[in-house]
Amino acid sequence: MEPVTGSSQLSKLINRSLILHQIKQHKAISRTELARVTGLTSGTVSNITGELLQEGVIVTQGTTDSTGGRPQVLLAINTKSHHVMGVNIGGTKIITVRTNLNGDILQRVDERFDARLPVDQQLQLIIDTIEAAIPDDKVRKKIIGVGVGIPGLLDSASGISKFSPNLGWLELPIKKILQDKLGLPVFIDNSVRLGALGEKWYGAGNLKKDVIALYVGTGVGAGIIINGDIFYGSQEAAGEIGHIVVADDGDLCGCGKRGCLEAMASGPAIVRHARRLINSGRESSLRELIDRGEELTGELVHQAAQAGDPVGVEVMEKVGYYIGVGMSILINLFNPELLVFNGGVSNSWDVTGPVILKTVESRAMPGQAQAARIVQSRLGDAAGPLGASSLIIEKFFSNPSVLGI
């Protein structure tokens, strides 16, 4: 971002954003150094930082070490001045976090989510979960925006969920609905892309320029970061690896095709594979669970595999193979430094990991498989809501005017 001269309100906003961004980048910086790195005059820096200090957006934080001259006061972001909401909507759970400007989680609210509910009930549950993370009006006044991660295809600029097969949404103006109900600025993005953003800022992808975050849970998708920036594609549809066909005669997918990666390797797919084997007469400890009328889940199949159950082992190794196929496609296409595996199915790494790595080794281009480090996410299910929070934090430091600041 270049400094702007002139007395217009726009130029002041741009220069303010430039100063805020540099203070964030440097952690603590003097006014003299701010003028040098931004190219702004010392008067402009002094005026804008004076306003930011008065507003409580920045604070003084000690002085520079003396090298013969007078020590200079250092300026830093007041991380307590504003709060940010980050929301991740999944097929089975909504996670909402309230963070400070550093992305430190101040409060987290988890709520079970049933995508089979009518849309109006789904929306009310989302609103209630967000409101539960805002304890009082004092906190609400500090909130500068709400970032929301949504599965499926969307138009982030207009705030419309174009098509979310896992939620049953079609052309839903989710941004306007939430903004009207909450009375706060709302910005939406694909939940997997925001998971990648969370990994970039707070997880394994920190300081990496080319990172892919593969999410395998109720759905399957990939967030792609190229040269430090999220890659969207021409219609914001990049990363839909879950709907690449990996088995021509595979199961029917929610998108209407057969054999998609999502239909073969997601959490619901694990359950289908296990039921199919058990119904065919295969012996399994899982049969007792089904006979008792208990719900079969991917987690239970994983636990059975850990205990050596033949059906559990076969299913999880099959899923590991298909995930490895998906990873090899991503590696061949984007040649990432790092591929982060996240989502509920990633918790099966102890069983699926060896199969995934073997499949990637055999299917990815020689050299690329070795260059891309594959790791299980250390953020787990916090990656999505933290990425949603960082969506607002990035806007605060680069273009705060869109948040009404």
ChimeraX attribute file (.defattr): number of C-alpha atoms within 10 A of each C-alpha:
attribute: neighborCount
match mode: 1-to-1
recipient: residues
	/A:1	10
	/A:2	10
	/A:3	16
	/A:4	16
	/A:5	13
	/A:6	8
	/A:7	8
	/A:8	9
	/A:9	9
	/A:10	12
	/A:11	14
	/A:12	17
	/A:13	18
	/A:14	20
	/A:15	23
	/A:16	24
	/A:17	22
	/A:18	22
	/A:19	25
	/A:20	24
	/A:21	20
	/A:22	19
	/A:23	21
	/A:24	18
	/A:25	13
	/A:26	13
	/A:27	13
	/A:28	19
	/A:29	22
	/A:30	21
	/A:31	18
	/A:32	15
	/A:33	15
	/A:34	23
	/A:35	17
	/A:36	12
	/A:37	11
	/A:38	17
	/A:39	13
	/A:40	19
	/A:41	14
	/A:42	14
	/A:43	11
	/A:44	15
	/A:45	21
	/A:46	16
	/A:47	11
	/A:48	18
	/A:49	21
	/A:50	13
	/A:51	14
	/A:52	18
	/A:53	16
	/A:54	11
	/A:55	11
	/A:56	15
	/A:57	17
	/A:58	22
	/A:59	19
	/A:60	15
	/A:61	16
	/A:62	15
	/A:63	15
	/A:64	14
	/A:65	11
	/A:66	9
	/A:67	7
	/A:68	6
	/A:69	7
	/A:70	10
	/A:71	13
	/A:72	16
	/A:73	16
	/A:74	19
	/A:75	23
	/A:76	22
	/A:77	24
	/A:78	19
	/A:79	17
	/A:80	14
	/A:81	16
	/A:82	20
	/A:83	26
	/A:84	29
	/A:85	32
	/A:86	31
	/A:87	31
	/A:88	32
	/A:89	22
	/A:90	22
	/A:91	18
	/A:92	15
	/A:93	15
	/A:94	21
	/A:95	24
	/A:96	31
	/A:97	29
	/A:98	25
	/A:99	25
	/A:100	20
	/A:101	22
	/A:102	18
	/A:103	22
	/A:104	16
	/A:105	19
	/A:106	12
	/A:107	14
	/A:108	19
	/A:109	15
	/A:110	16
	/A:111	16
	/A:112	13
	/A:113	18
	/A:114	16
	/A:115	19
	/A:116	13
	/A:117	12
	/A:118	12
	/A:119	14
	/A:120	9
	/A:121	13
	/A:122	16
	/A:123	15
	/A:124	13
	/A:125	17
	/A:126	22
	/A:127	16
	/A:128	13
	/A:129	21
	/A:130	25
	/A:131	15
	/A:132	15
	/A:133	19
	/A:134	17
	/A:135	10
	/A:136	10
	/A:137	9
	/A:138	9
	/A:139	13
	/A:140	18
	/A:141	12
	/A:142	14
	/A:143	20
	/A:144	21
	/A:145	26
	/A:146	30
	/A:147	28
	/A:148	28
	/A:149	28
	/A:150	25
	/A:151	25
	/A:152	25
	/A:153	22
	/A:154	25
	/A:155	18
	/A:156	15
	/A:157	10
	/A:158	13
	/A:159	20
	/A:160	21
	/A:161	23
	/A:162	17
	/A:163	18
	/A:164	18
	/A:165	18
	/A:166	17
	/A:167	22
	/A:168	15
	/A:169	20
	/A:170	15
	/A:171	14
	/A:172	17
	/A:173	16
	/A:174	22
	/A:175	21
	/A:176	16
	/A:177	15
	/A:178	22
	/A:179	16
	/A:180	12
	/A:181	10
	/A:182	16
	/A:183	10
	/A:184	18
	/A:185	19
	/A:186	23
	/A:187	26
	/A:188	26
	/A:189	26
	/A:190	28
	/A:191	27
	/A:192	31
	/A:193	30
	/A:194	32
	/A:195	33
	/A:196	31
	/A:197	32
	/A:198	27
	/A:199	29
	/A:200	26
	/A:201	18
	/A:202	21
	/A:203	20
	/A:204	21
	/A:205	24
	/A:206	14
	/A:207	12
	/A:208	17
	/A:209	16
	/A:210	21
	/A:211	31
	/A:212	33
	/A:213	33
	/A:214	30
	/A:215	28
	/A:216	24
	/A:217	23
	/A:218	21
	/A:219	26
	/A:220	29
	/A:221	26
	/A:222	28
	/A:223	27
	/A:224	28
	/A:225	23
	/A:226	15
	/A:227	12
	/A:228	16
	/A:229	13
	/A:230	19
	/A:231	16
	/A:232	15
	/A:233	9
	/A:234	7
	/A:235	9
	/A:236	16
	/A:237	15
	/A:238	17
	/A:239	22
	/A:240	17
	/A:241	21
	/A:242	26
	/A:243	21
	/A:244	16
	/A:245	19
	/A:246	20
	/A:247	14
	/A:248	10
	/A:249	10
	/A:250	15
	/A:251	18
	/A:252	14
	/A:253	19
	/A:254	16
	/A:255	15
	/A:256	10
	/A:257	15
	/A:258	21
	/A:259	21
	/A:260	27
	/A:261	29
	/A:262	32
	/A:263	29
	/A:264	29
	/A:265	30
	/A:266	26
	/A:267	23
	/A:268	17
	/A:269	23
	/A:270	25
	/A:271	20
	/A:272	19
	/A:273	22
	/A:274	25
	/A:275	18
	/A:276	12
	/A:277	16
	/A:278	17
	/A:279	10
	/A:280	9
	/A:281	9
	/A:282	13
	/A:283	13
	/A:284	17
	/A:285	16
	/A:286	20
	/A:287	18
	/A:288	10
	/A:289	13
	/A:290	13
	/A:291	8
	/A:292	8
	/A:293	9
	/A:294	10
	/A:295	9
	/A:296	18
	/A:297	16
	/A:298	25
	/A:299	16
	/A:300	16
	/A:301	26
	/A:302	25
	/A:303	17
	/A:304	19
	/A:305	22
	/A:306	15
	/A:307	12
	/A:308	14
	/A:309	17
	/A:310	14
	/A:311	25
	/A:312	28
	/A:313	21
	/A:314	17
	/A:315	25
	/A:316	28
	/A:317	19
	/A:318	19
	/A:319	25
	/A:320	27
	/A:321	23
	/A:322	24
	/A:323	32
	/A:324	25
	/A:325	22
	/A:326	27
	/A:327	27
	/A:328	24
	/A:329	18
	/A:330	20
	/A:331	23
	/A:332	17
	/A:333	12
	/A:334	16
	/A:335	22
	/A:336	24
	/A:337	18
	/A:338	20
	/A:339	27
	/A:340	26
	/A:341	25
	/A:342	29
	/A:343	25
	/A:344	18
	/A:345	25
	/A:346	23
	/A:347	19
	/A:348	20
	/A:349	18
	/A:350	12
	/A:351	19
	/A:352	24
	/A:353	23
	/A:354	15
	/A:355	21
	/A:356	24
	/A:357	20
	/A:358	13
	/A:359	21
	/A:360	26
	/A:361	18
	/A:362	13
	/A:363	18
	/A:364	21
	/A:365	16
	/A:366	11
	/A:367	10
	/A:368	19
	/A:369	22
	/A:370	13
	/A:371	13
	/A:372	21
	/A:373	13
	/A:374	21
	/A:375	16
	/A:376	19
	/A:377	23
	/A:378	15
	/A:379	16
	/A:380	17
	/A:381	15
	/A:382	23
	/A:383	28
	/A:384	35
	/A:385	31
	/A:386	35
	/A:387	31
	/A:388	32
	/A:389	36
	/A:390	27
	/A:391	25
	/A:392	29
	/A:393	26
	/A:394	13
	/A:395	16
	/A:396	23
	/A:397	20
	/A:398	20
	/A:399	21
	/A:400	19
	/A:401	15
	/A:402	12
	/A:403	16
	/A:404	11
	/A:405	9
